Amino acid sequence: MAKTVAFHLQKGGVGKTTISGTLACQSALGGHKTLIVDCDPQGNISSWFLKEPPKYELADVLQGKCYVNDAIVKVPAVDNLYILPTFGIGGTLKLYSETKLAEEPFVLQDLIAEASAGFERIVLDLSPGLGRLERSALIASDEVVSPMISEVFSLDGLEIFIHELVKIRKNMRASVKHNKVIINSYDSRIKQHRDIYAAALKAKNYEVYLIPVDPIFRKCQEAGKAPQGFKIKGRGMKDSTIAAFEKLDKDIWK
């Protein structure tokens, strides 16, 4: 069975898609058959890795229009990396989550269980909300990791999410693990960033990881490429960024 990890915080703009996509690439390039499930109705991670909309997407699987293996697509130019995409065609995933999902709260759990037979690792990219779709994805995961940025509102979002996750575990009888926080776009030269990092370290029983500011992410997403190995004018990922993702990859999947 594959291990399934979700990335979530109730705040947009913290880099969930960037981190989940880069980690999935790190895993795949390490020789592990890895699946990304795009659970965000906006489909940003799908647009990153796929140039053209596929025949089927996640919403089609959830609605019984196709089997899960029919909708899984190989990511071009990245060995061992696959994606179950969302392209937001007609807002089908959003519409499904607002209507039918209430009747099928464990449908993503069943989907992940079926898909895991063919993969070693599964990464879920979620939207910033905490509606039925996000709750369904969380209870389908073995672990959830919270990305944030160095601002007070992200800390508030983390506190709210921790509180909500307790209720999800109780009400949905879920055992999803949550003990990792990632501070994205961290710059040690900025006092506010250092202060937020210090505040995050005070959260009991949480490991805090730092991903430095790195312009390569925006550029590789525009190009539809994996960050690892992507270069502009001979420059690729910073050494500190590479080291951060190598550690994150090792710790998450161990």
Order of alpha helices (4+ residues) and beta strands (2+ residues): beta-alpha-beta-alpha-alpha-alpha-beta-beta-alpha-alpha-beta-alpha-beta-alpha-beta-alpha-beta-alpha-alpha
